[in-house]
Structures are given as structure tokens and as C-alpha cells.
């Protein structure tokens, strides 16, 4: 489930903003993913919003707070840092389908 969204300063470029999206994975465990806050045809944020069932028209403004509470399936990839520590990376996010929804 999407727990929180916020516009934050980039850790890499001064003055650049990133959209922080936090996903509750289970048992209170939260993972974060950062998106560029741009809605273009090829942006990852647009893909996320579309996957969650929202339809965006060209030039349309979108309040990202509306995705808070959306149930979703998060695919995690187990990674190892250069220092040898393991961590989970969000690989993919899909809308959680209701049991009575048709599969496409």
C-alpha cells in the first residue's frame, strides 16, 4: 500500500526536487522509491500513476496525494551493496487487483 508521498530535495543535485513515494510492505515495514516529479509519456511517475488505474491527459495536472492508500503489489529485488550489506530494492509496482476483476 502507498503510505506517503512528499516532494523532497534531491540527495544528488542541489536545488533539484524528487518525489518520495513510500510503500508499506507488511508488518509496518516501509520501503521508499524516488521519482522525478514530471508527468511525461515516458516518465516512471506517469507509468506508476497509470498502473494504479488513473488516466492522464496531455497537460493535465495531477495531485499525487490521491495515490496515498492505494493497494499495490511491490516486487522487490535483493541487492548487495559495495560494502557487502544486503538490502531490498523496489523493482516494480503493480496495482493490486480485486478478486472479482478480470485478468487482462
C-alpha positions as CSV (number, residue, x, y, z in Angstrom):
1,X,0.0,0.0,0.0
2,X,1.2,3.5,-0.7
3,X,1.7,5.1,2.7
4,X,3.2,8.5,2.0
5,X,4.2,10.9,-0.8
6,X,6.3,14.0,-0.5
7,X,8.3,16.4,-2.6
8,X,11.9,16.4,-1.3
9,X,15.3,17.8,-2.1
10,X,17.5,15.5,-4.3
11,X,20.4,13.9,-2.5
12,X,22.5,14.2,-5.6
13,X,21.8,17.6,-7.2
14,X,21.3,20.9,-5.3
15,X,18.0,22.6,-6.0
16,X,16.5,19.5,-7.7
17,X,13.3,18.1,-6.3
18,X,12.3,14.4,-6.2
19,X,9.0,12.8,-5.4
20,X,9.4,10.3,-2.5
21,X,6.8,7.5,-2.5
22,X,6.8,5.2,0.5
23,X,5.3,1.7,0.2
24,X,4.2,-0.3,3.3
25,X,5.3,-3.8,2.5
26,X,3.8,-5.5,5.6
27,X,4.2,-5.6,9.3
28,X,4.9,-1.9,9.3
29,X,7.9,-2.4,7.0
30,X,8.2,0.6,4.7
31,X,10.4,1.0,1.6
32,X,10.9,4.2,-0.4
33,X,11.3,4.9,-4.1
34,X,12.2,8.3,-5.6
35,X,10.6,9.6,-8.8
36,X,11.4,12.6,-11.0
37,X,8.3,14.8,-10.5
38,X,7.5,15.1,-14.2
39,X,4.5,13.7,-15.9
40,X,5.5,12.8,-19.5
41,X,4.6,9.9,-21.7
42,X,7.8,8.0,-20.8
43,X,8.3,9.1,-17.1
44,X,8.4,6.4,-14.4
45,X,5.9,8.5,-12.4
46,X,3.4,8.6,-15.2
47,X,3.8,4.8,-15.5
48,X,3.1,4.3,-11.8
49,X,0.0,6.6,-11.9
50,X,-1.3,4.8,-15.0
51,X,-0.6,1.4,-13.4
52,X,-2.7,2.4,-10.4
53,X,-5.7,3.0,-12.7
54,X,-5.6,6.7,-13.3
55,X,-5.8,8.1,-16.8
56,X,-3.8,11.2,-17.6
57,X,-4.5,13.5,-20.5
58,X,-1.8,15.6,-22.0
59,X,-1.1,18.7,-19.9
60,X,-3.3,17.5,-17.1
61,X,-2.3,18.4,-13.5
62,X,-2.4,15.5,-11.1
63,X,-2.5,15.6,-7.3
64,X,-0.1,12.8,-6.3
65,X,-1.6,12.7,-2.8
66,X,-4.6,10.9,-4.3
67,X,-2.4,7.7,-4.7
68,X,-2.0,7.5,-0.9
69,X,-3.8,4.4,0.4
70,X,-3.7,2.7,-3.0
71,X,-3.2,-1.1,-2.6
72,X,-0.4,-2.4,-4.8
73,X,1.9,-5.3,-5.4
74,X,5.5,-4.4,-5.0
75,X,8.2,-6.6,-6.5
76,X,11.5,-6.5,-4.5
77,X,14.9,-7.3,-5.7
78,X,17.5,-8.4,-3.2
79,X,20.8,-6.4,-3.8
80,X,24.2,-6.3,-2.2
81,X,26.0,-3.0,-1.6
82,X,29.7,-2.5,-2.3
83,X,30.3,-2.9,1.4
84,X,28.6,-6.4,1.3
85,X,25.4,-5.4,3.1
86,X,22.2,-6.8,1.6
87,X,19.1,-4.6,1.0
88,X,15.8,-4.7,-0.9
89,X,15.2,-2.5,-3.9
90,X,11.8,-1.8,-5.4
91,X,11.9,-3.3,-8.8
92,X,8.3,-2.9,-9.9
93,X,4.9,-1.7,-8.6
94,X,1.6,-3.0,-9.9
95,X,-2.0,-2.3,-8.9
96,X,-3.5,-4.9,-6.6
97,X,-6.4,-6.4,-8.4
98,X,-9.6,-7.3,-6.7
99,X,-10.5,-11.0,-6.7
100,X,-13.5,-10.4,-8.9
101,X,-11.6,-8.3,-11.5
102,X,-10.9,-9.8,-14.9
103,X,-7.3,-10.5,-15.8
104,X,-6.1,-8.7,-18.8
